[in-house]
Amino acid sequence: MDLNDLYHRRGVSLMLAARATGQAARDAHRRFAAGYADRIRAAIRTNAAPAA
């Protein structure tokens, strides 16, 4: 998965979190977004493509 995919998935996760009607769904989408952000930071830090 390249950086564009990670940025897109992070954005979608944040959008879904904002639209979620329940707290559990909001939390789950925020965790996904945080995971994608971690992978983005790692890829940038190592200047390499993230592992799929």
Residue frames as a rotation matrix with the C-alpha (Angstrom) as fourth column:
MET 1
0.587 0.810 0.000 0.00
0.810 -0.587 0.000 0.00
0.000 0.000 -1.000 0.00
ASP 2
-0.371 -0.762 0.531 1.49
0.734 -0.591 -0.334 3.33
0.569 0.266 0.778 -1.00
LEU 3
-0.883 -0.063 -0.465 1.27
0.386 -0.660 -0.645 6.66
-0.266 -0.749 0.607 0.80
ASN 4
-0.754 0.656 -0.036 -1.63
-0.550 -0.601 0.580 7.86
0.359 0.457 0.814 -1.33
ASP 5
-0.115 0.711 -0.694 -3.66
0.149 0.703 0.695 4.82
0.982 -0.024 -0.186 -0.29
LEU 6
-0.442 -0.122 -0.889 -2.79
0.866 0.199 -0.458 5.36
0.233 -0.972 0.017 3.37
TYR 7
-0.979 0.093 -0.180 -3.73
-0.042 -0.963 -0.267 9.04
-0.198 -0.254 0.947 3.26
HIS 8
-0.503 0.841 -0.197 -7.00
-0.504 -0.100 0.858 8.19
0.702 0.531 0.475 1.51
ARG 9
-0.077 0.477 -0.876 -7.92
0.478 0.789 0.387 5.46
0.875 -0.388 -0.288 3.97
ARG 10
-0.741 -0.219 -0.635 -7.07
0.668 -0.333 -0.665 7.74
-0.066 -0.917 0.393 6.90
GLY 11
-0.917 0.398 -0.037 -9.34
-0.398 -0.903 0.159 10.43
0.030 0.160 0.987 5.46
VAL 12
-0.227 0.860 -0.457 -12.19
-0.275 0.394 0.877 8.01
0.934 0.325 0.147 4.89
SER 13
-0.278 0.078 -0.957 -11.83
0.778 0.603 -0.177 6.67
0.564 -0.794 -0.228 8.43
LEU 14
-0.917 -0.077 -0.392 -11.98
0.312 -0.751 -0.582 10.18
-0.250 -0.655 0.713 9.87
MET 15
-0.691 0.718 -0.087 -15.04
-0.608 -0.511 0.608 10.97
0.392 0.472 0.789 7.76
LEU 16
-0.097 0.661 -0.744 -16.77
0.119 0.750 0.651 7.79
0.988 -0.025 -0.151 8.91
ALA 17
-0.584 -0.165 -0.794 -15.90
0.792 0.098 -0.603 8.58
0.178 -0.981 0.073 12.52
ALA 18
-0.971 0.205 -0.122 -17.47
-0.173 -0.957 -0.232 12.02
-0.164 -0.204 0.965 12.15
ARG 19
-0.406 0.859 -0.312 -20.66
-0.732 -0.102 0.674 10.53
0.547 0.502 0.670 10.67
ALA 20
-0.667 0.114 -0.736 -20.97
0.305 0.944 -0.129 7.58
0.680 -0.310 -0.664 13.03
THR 21
0.178 0.841 0.511 -24.06
-0.374 -0.422 0.826 7.60
0.910 -0.338 0.240 15.23
GLY 22
0.953 0.165 -0.255 -22.66
0.141 0.506 0.851 5.42
0.269 -0.847 0.459 17.99
GLN 23
0.630 -0.735 0.250 -19.65
-0.734 -0.459 0.501 5.87
-0.254 -0.499 -0.828 20.22
ALA 24
0.326 -0.513 0.794 -18.29
0.073 0.851 0.519 2.39
-0.943 -0.111 0.315 19.50
ALA 25
0.642 -0.050 0.765 -18.28
0.761 0.168 -0.627 3.04
-0.098 0.984 0.146 15.75
ARG 26
0.910 -0.331 0.250 -16.65
-0.270 -0.930 -0.248 6.47
0.315 0.158 -0.936 16.23
ASP 27
0.480 -0.755 0.446 -13.94
-0.619 0.068 0.783 4.93
-0.622 -0.652 -0.434 18.37
ALA 28
0.394 -0.305 0.867 -13.31
0.470 0.878 0.095 2.10
-0.790 0.370 0.489 15.90
HIS 29
0.777 -0.071 0.626 -12.95
0.579 -0.310 -0.754 4.47
0.248 0.948 -0.200 12.95
ARG 30
0.812 -0.519 0.267 -10.66
-0.568 -0.808 0.157 6.75
0.134 -0.279 -0.951 14.95
ARG 31
0.385 -0.685 0.619 -8.48
-0.246 0.570 0.784 3.74
-0.890 -0.454 0.051 15.82
PHE 32
0.523 -0.172 0.835 -8.26
0.782 0.487 -0.389 2.84
-0.340 0.856 0.390 12.13
ALA 33
0.885 -0.169 0.434 -7.32
0.098 -0.843 -0.529 6.44
0.455 0.511 -0.729 11.30
ALA 34
0.660 -0.668 0.343 -4.66
-0.674 -0.325 0.663 6.42
-0.332 -0.669 -0.665 14.03
GLY 35
0.382 -0.499 0.778 -3.24
0.265 0.866 0.425 3.17
-0.885 0.044 0.463 12.66
TYR 36
0.659 -0.114 0.744 -3.01
0.741 -0.070 -0.668 4.62
0.129 0.991 0.038 9.17
ALA 37
0.881 -0.346 0.321 -1.35
-0.353 -0.935 -0.038 7.75
0.314 -0.080 -0.946 10.58
ASP 38
0.518 -0.716 0.469 1.23
-0.363 0.313 0.878 5.56
-0.775 -0.624 -0.098 12.33
ARG 39
0.362 -0.351 0.863 1.98
0.717 0.696 -0.017 3.78
-0.595 0.626 0.504 9.06
ILE 40
0.837 -0.043 0.545 2.28
0.372 -0.685 -0.626 7.11
0.400 0.727 -0.557 7.24
ARG 41
0.785 -0.560 0.265 4.72
-0.611 -0.631 0.478 8.45
-0.100 -0.537 -0.838 9.84
ALA 42
0.386 -0.649 0.655 6.77
0.015 0.714 0.700 5.25
-0.922 -0.261 0.286 9.71
ALA 43
0.529 -0.148 0.835 6.98
0.827 0.309 -0.469 5.38
-0.188 0.940 0.286 5.92
ILE 44
0.873 -0.196 0.446 8.03
-0.007 -0.920 -0.392 9.01
0.487 0.339 -0.805 5.94
ARG 45
0.710 -0.609 0.355 10.55
-0.565 -0.190 0.803 8.42
-0.421 -0.770 -0.479 8.72
THR 46
0.147 -0.668 0.729 12.23
0.202 0.742 0.639 5.57
-0.968 0.053 0.244 6.89
ASN 47
-0.081 -0.100 -0.992 11.73
-0.797 -0.591 0.125 7.20
-0.599 0.800 -0.032 3.48
ALA 48
-0.985 -0.168 -0.046 10.48
-0.166 0.822 0.545 3.88
-0.054 0.545 -0.837 2.18
ALA 49
-0.261 0.932 -0.250 7.17
-0.574 0.059 0.817 2.46
0.777 0.356 0.520 1.04
PRO 50
-0.195 0.258 0.946 5.12
-0.934 0.247 -0.260 1.00
-0.300 -0.934 0.193 3.91
ALA 51
-0.983 -0.125 0.135 4.62
-0.100 0.980 0.174 -2.74
-0.154 0.157 -0.975 4.09
ALA 52
-0.463 0.855 -0.234 1.34
-0.521 -0.049 0.852 -3.96
0.717 0.517 0.468 2.62
